[in-house]
Amino acid sequence: MGAVIAIDLGLKRIGLALSYGNGLVTPLNAIERKNRNQAANDVKKVLDEYEATTVVVGIPMGSTTEDEMRRRVEHFMNLVKFAGEIVYQDESHSSREAEELMKGEIRYKRDGRIDSLSAKIILERYLTTL
């Protein structure tokens, strides 16, 4: 298995996490989203850098927004021009879990750490399904 990268797609930041399928998941630096073309280019650079074969994208499955989020994610991934496998994983409550993990560790800042921890949780969930 090649590199698997999880994406927590947000309007302001895009959280990223990496695994080589060995159970170890590492959060990567989040991408600040200025506009969708810049964000897609920055995501593409990360996918190329780690030679990703699979992208796991978090969406809120079972919610009223699932179809809309799936459509937005598909549009964004088309902009990224990723040729590998794209998998959807339920992201329900992953941001809340990430915030809980960081409580007391560091002062809460909007620097993307929560977004990438959320991506890490999404990727860990996906890996348990393999």
KEKE-3310 file (N, C-alpha, C; in steps of 0.2 Angstrom, whole numbers, plus 5000, padded with zeros to 4 digits):
npx = (5004:5003:5006:4993:4982:4973:4960:4953:4941:4939:4931:4940:4952:4962:4963:4976:4982:4993:4997:5005:4999:5002:4997:5001:4998:5001:4998:4998:5005:4992:4982:4980:4966:4964:4958:4949:4956:4970:4970:4967:4979:4989:4985:4987:5001:5005:5000:5007:5020:5021:5018:5005:4993:4980:4966:4958:4943:4934:4917:4901:4893:4876:4870:4860:4867:4875:4874:4876:4889:4896:4895:4902:4915:4919:4919:4930:4940:4941:4947:4959:4964:4967:4973:4972:4964:4949:4941:4927:4925:4916:4915:4909:4909:4923:4930:4926:4932:4945:4947:4945:4956:4966:4964:4971:4983:4990:4988:4973:4973:4969:4976:4977:4980:4970:4962:4970:4972:4959:4959:4968:4961:4950:4957:4962:4950:4946:4957:4954:4944:4949)
npy = (4994:5011:5028:5035:5048:5058:5070:5084:5094:5110:5127:5137:5131:5117:5102:5089:5072:5058:5042:5026:5015:5007:5007:5018:5035:5051:5068:5081:5098:5109:5117:5133:5141:5151:5153:5142:5137:5139:5132:5119:5117:5117:5106:5096:5097:5092:5079:5074:5075:5065:5054:5049:5036:5034:5044:5049:5056:5066:5066:5071:5058:5051:5063:5077:5085:5077:5073:5086:5089:5079:5081:5094:5090:5081:5090:5098:5089:5086:5098:5096:5086:5072:5056:5044:5033:5038:5039:5039:5044:5043:5058:5062:5071:5072:5084:5089:5078:5080:5093:5090:5082:5091:5099:5108:5104:5114:5131:5135:5138:5145:5138:5128:5116:5109:5105:5097:5087:5082:5077:5066:5058:5055:5047:5037:5031:5026:5017:5007:5000:4992)
npz = (5000:4996:5000:5011:5012:5022:5021:5029:5024:5025:5025:5028:5032:5027:5034:5035:5035:5036:5032:5030:5029:5039:5051:5059:5060:5055:5058:5046:5041:5041:5027:5023:5017:5004:4991:4981:4970:4973:4985:4980:4972:4982:4989:4980:4978:4990:4990:4979:4984:4994:4987:4986:4985:4989:4994:5008:5012:5023:5027:5033:5036:5034:5038:5035:5026:5019:5005:4998:5003:4998:4985:4984:4988:4978:4967:4972:4972:4959:4954:4960:4953:4956:4953:4959:4971:4978:4994:5004:5021:5036:5045:5057:5072:5072:5073:5085:5094:5091:5096:5110:5112:5112:5122:5136:5132:5123:5121:5114:5097:5081:5070:5062:5068:5074:5063:5056:5066:5066:5053:5055:5064:5056:5046:5054:5058:5045:5042:5052:5046:5036)
capx = (5000:5006:5004:4986:4982:4966:4958:4947:4940:4935:4931:4946:4958:4961:4967:4979:4986:4997:4999:5008:4995:5005:4993:5004:4995:5004:4995:5003:5003:4985:4983:4976:4962:4963:4953:4949:4962:4976:4969:4968:4986:4993:4984:4990:5008:5006:4998:5013:5026:5021:5016:4998:4989:4973:4964:4952:4940:4929:4911:4896:4888:4870:4867:4856:4871:4879:4874:4879:4896:4899:4896:4908:4921:4920:4921:4937:4945:4942:4952:4966:4966:4970:4971:4971:4958:4946:4937:4924:4924:4912:4919:4905:4912:4930:4933:4925:4937:4952:4947:4946:4963:4971:4963:4976:4990:4992:4983:4969:4974:4966:4982:4976:4981:4963:4960:4975:4971:4953:4960:4971:4955:4946:4961:4962:4944:4947:4961:4951:4939:4953)
capy = (5000:5017:5033:5036:5054:5060:5077:5087:5099:5116:5133:5141:5127:5110:5097:5083:5067:5054:5035:5021:5008:5003:5009:5024:5041:5058:5074:5086:5105:5111:5122:5139:5141:5158:5152:5135:5135:5139:5126:5113:5117:5116:5099:5092:5097:5087:5072:5072:5074:5059:5049:5046:5032:5034:5050:5048:5063:5066:5069:5069:5053:5051:5069:5080:5088:5072:5074:5092:5089:5074:5085:5099:5086:5079:5096:5100:5084:5087:5103:5093:5082:5066:5050:5038:5031:5043:5036:5044:5041:5047:5063:5064:5073:5071:5090:5089:5074:5084:5098:5087:5079:5096:5103:5107:5103:5120:5136:5134:5143:5143:5138:5122:5109:5105:5103:5091:5081:5079:5072:5061:5054:5052:5042:5031:5027:5022:5011:5001:4996:4988)
capz = (5000:4995:5005:5011:5015:5024:5020:5032:5020:5028:5021:5030:5032:5025:5038:5032:5039:5032:5034:5025:5030:5045:5058:5061:5057:5057:5056:5042:5042:5037:5022:5023:5011:5002:4986:4979:4965:4977:4990:4976:4970:4988:4991:4975:4980:4996:4987:4975:4988:4998:4982:4988:4981:4991:4998:5012:5013:5028:5025:5038:5033:5037:5040:5030:5022:5016:4997:4997:5005:4993:4978:4985:4989:4971:4964:4974:4970:4952:4954:4963:4948:4959:4949:4963:4974:4983:4998:5009:5028:5041:5049:5062:5078:5072:5075:5093:5096:5090:5101:5116:5112:5113:5129:5141:5129:5121:5120:5107:5092:5074:5066:5058:5071:5075:5057:5054:5071:5064:5048:5058:5067:5050:5043:5059:5057:5039:5043:5055:5041:5031)
cpx = (5004:5004:4996:4986:4974:4966:4952:4946:4936:4935:4937:4952:4957:4966:4970:4982:4988:4998:5001:5004:4998:5002:4996:5001:4998:5000:5001:5001:4996:4987:4978:4973:4961:4957:4954:4954:4968:4976:4970:4975:4990:4991:4987:4998:5009:5005:5004:5019:5026:5019:5010:4995:4981:4972:4958:4949:4934:4923:4906:4891:4882:4867:4863:4860:4876:4880:4878:4887:4900:4900:4902:4915:4923:4922:4928:4942:4946:4947:4959:4969:4970:4968:4970:4964:4955:4941:4934:4923:4920:4916:4915:4909:4919:4933:4932:4930:4944:4953:4948:4953:4968:4970:4968:4983:4993:4986:4979:4970:4971:4972:4982:4978:4975:4961:4964:4974:4964:4954:4964:4966:4951:4950:4962:4956:4944:4951:4959:4946:4943:4954)
cpy = (5006:5022:5034:5043:5056:5068:5079:5093:5105:5122:5137:5138:5120:5106:5091:5079:5062:5047:5031:5015:5004:5004:5016:5030:5047:5063:5078:5093:5106:5116:5127:5140:5148:5158:5145:5133:5135:5133:5120:5112:5114:5108:5094:5092:5092:5080:5069:5071:5068:5053:5045:5042:5032:5041:5048:5055:5062:5069:5067:5064:5052:5057:5072:5084:5083:5073:5080:5092:5084:5077:5090:5095:5084:5084:5098:5095:5084:5092:5101:5089:5076:5060:5044:5037:5036:5039:5041:5040:5046:5051:5065:5065:5072:5078:5091:5084:5077:5089:5095:5084:5085:5100:5102:5106:5110:5125:5135:5140:5141:5143:5131:5115:5105:5102:5096:5085:5078:5075:5066:5056:5051:5046:5036:5027:5023:5016:5005:4997:4992:4981)
cpz = (5000:5001:5005:5015:5016:5023:5024:5029:5023:5024:5022:5030:5030:5029:5034:5037:5034:5035:5028:5026:5035:5051:5061:5057:5059:5054:5052:5043:5038:5032:5023:5017:5009:4996:4984:4975:4969:4982:4986:4974:4976:4990:4986:4976:4985:4994:4983:4979:4991:4993:4984:4983:4982:4995:5001:5014:5018:5026:5031:5035:5037:5039:5034:5024:5018:5008:4995:4998:5000:4987:4979:4985:4982:4967:4965:4972:4963:4950:4956:4957:4950:4955:4953:4966:4979:4987:5003:5016:5032:5045:5055:5069:5078:5075:5083:5096:5096:5095:5108:5117:5114:5119:5134:5139:5127:5121:5114:5103:5085:5069:5062:5061:5072:5069:5055:5059:5069:5058:5050:5061:5061:5047:5048:5059:5051:5039:5047:5051:5036:5033)
residu = (MET:GLY:ALA:VAL:ILE:ALA:ILE:ASP:LEU:GLY:LEU:LYS:ARG:ILE:GLY:LEU:ALA:LEU:SER:TYR:GLY:ASN:GLY:LEU:VAL:THR:PRO:LEU:ASN:ALA:ILE:GLU:ARG:LYS:ASN:ARG:ASN:GLN:ALA:ALA:ASN:ASP:VAL:LYS:LYS:VAL:LEU:ASP:GLU:TYR:GLU:ALA:THR:THR:VAL:VAL:VAL:GLY:ILE:PRO:MET:GLY:SER:THR:THR:GLU:ASP:GLU:MET:ARG:ARG:ARG:VAL:GLU:HIS:PHE:MET:ASN:LEU:VAL:LYS:PHE:ALA:GLY:GLU:ILE:VAL:TYR:GLN:ASP:GLU:SER:HIS:SER:SER:ARG:GLU:ALA:GLU:GLU:LEU:MET:LYS:GLY:GLU:ILE:ARG:TYR:LYS:ARG:ASP:GLY:ARG:ILE:ASP:SER:LEU:SER:ALA:LYS:ILE:ILE:LEU:GLU:ARG:TYR:LEU:THR:THR:LEU)
# end
